[in-house]
Amino acid sequence: MKVLVTVTEVANADDEFEISGTEIEETYLSYDLNEWDEYALEAAVRLGENDDSVEVVTATVGPERVEETIRTALAKGADRAVRVWDDELADETMLDPSRKAKLLAEVVEAEEPDLVLSGVQSGDVALGATGVALAAQVGFGWAAVVNQFEIEEESVQVHRELEGGVEERTSVELPAVLTIQTGINEPRYASLRGIRQAQSKPLEVRSPSVPGGSPLALTDLAVPESESDTEIFEGSAEETTAELATLLEEKGVGT
Amino acid sequence: MSGVLVVAEHRRGEIRDVSYAQLVAGRELADATGGELHVAVVSGPVEEFAADLDRGGVDRIHTVDCGEEFNHDVYTQAVEQLATAVEASYVVVGNTVNGLDYAPAVAERLGWPLVTDAVDIRIDDRLSVVRELYGGKAEATVRVDADSAVVTIRPGEWPAAGDTGDATVEPFDADIDEAAVKTAVSGFEEVGTGDVDISDADVLVSVGRGIEDEENIELVQELADAIGATVSASRPIVDKGWLPADRQVGQSGKTVSPDVYIAIGISGAVQHVAGIKGSETIIAINDDPSAPIYDAADYGIVDDLFEVVPALTEQFE
């Protein structure tokens, strides 16, 4: 069985930052493996640990910079990696889930995996839609926001995490794309041995053949206005908690 | 093409609140395009749902009587066909777990762009959608350079439609290809122990990542005991398994509306804040003054929670 994991690098913005044009200035950004993808990767690696015939391949859209993140994924147990890039992509904003899915669909079509695991969303743009768009493009079954799954002969049994502490039990035909929710497992740290091995694992760069462009244009980026008029209690813990206790008592709490 | 199609959301026999907000957002779009506001009710007791959704501003309600619960393959086909039949320019879906399970597929099948998690929309000569980036630290305006689009809206950003409407209700005979239905929903499970419902609590003491260690949860429990409150948590605490899932507050957990909400060591990510907006008074205890929780809080103590929480407990003993 082949499992493809989509691995995205996300940009985290500092608490204070400057915007120039429609971008946050580079000095205020730091990059990391997307939190949701950590769980998707862990789920894939666990499938491989239990069954030697499982191959885990990661797929990433990104410039050379992201290879550090990809190596981390390889160090955690993926067998090999595919990076999709073309310098022209640097001018795109990646706010269009269909566009991103098309780039990944080419990898899916070439690799023909049985299962694709993708994070529910990315921490920076949070589209929450790429996995399902990908499934629709390649004609796979899918399930969004999965927090438990079990693979059977021709299907995968999933639990989807709905809002409000309710889970839906669903059966999905394979091949399928599952978008993986945080908390499904406990992602591992890369071991030193894993980090060494990762250096020699294959990382292939492919350029996309789908035409570029998107009907979605980023026209403005701004810092949301803070509506805060928080009253901050000042002083020692004893003083601040005394003030807070008085406030709570006025509201009938703890009396 | 100028109509707007809102797809109502329901689960286990009840319309979900986001649907009423979709009606308001959908009406805004319809007013801007000069088209009619259509509502799709797919699966479940569709007649009953249609009567509930017949509110001010709705022109037509289309019922698709097919199955009981949400199935994304059925939804994808029915919504694609309806959008085409009513000549909709825009399809408005809730930015929810189920909304995001079919909206991307509808957009793919129609060949329309999809913009998710809208917090505001406006139409000049083009549709523009405001959505957050970088965990709510920045707000982007996305212009849609196309004549039509699928938009998912964030719950709670639009008011709920009220008043009784006078919409036409008509069944829509969707042609569902069973061979294309690749999923089967077999049931639901309530998670957690179920002994406490945090959405009913008057006072919540809520704990987040700042608590650092599982054994420190006890500090928060002691405070809750001292003031007669219920303990809840932000997502990371539940992901780590330190508290059961039914204690989770936020977009992916429960929406709460207590008289007093005390957020301890919670940074206040948008997904969390979305679940506490209905609280009467929000109090934050967090040593980082730039934490976004202070944008939502009415009162705050910017100090080490490991000093503040025991000291506060002591005030009530």
Interface residues (C-beta under 8 A of the other chain):
Chain A: A11 N12 A13 D15 E16 F17 I19 T22 I24 L95 D96 P97 S98 A101 G123 D124 V125 A126 L127 G128 A129 T130 V132 A133 A135 A136 Q137 G141 W142 A143 A144 V145 H159 R160 E161 L162 E163 G164 G165 V166 E167 E168 R169 T170 S171 V172 E173 A176 Q181 T182 G183 E186 S214 P215 L216 A217 L218 T219 D220 L221 A222 V223 P224 S226 E227 S228 T230 E231 I232 F233 A237 E238 T240 T241 A242 L244 A245 L247 L248 K251 G252 V253 G254
Chain B: R11 H72 T76 N95 T96 V97 N98 L100 D101 Y102 A103 P104 A105 A107 E108 R109 P113 L114 V115 T116 D117 S128 E132 L133 Y134 G135 G136 K137 A138 E139 A140 T141 V142 R143 V144 D145 A146 T152 K182 T183 A184 V185 S186 G187 F188 E189 E190 V191 G192 S199 V203 A226 I227 G228 A229 R235 V238 D239 K240 A245 D246 Q248 Q251 S252 G253 K254 T255 D259 V260 T281 I283 A284 P289 S290 Y294 D295 A296 A297 D298 Y299 G300 I301 V302 D303 D304 E307 V308 A311 L312 E314 Q315 F316
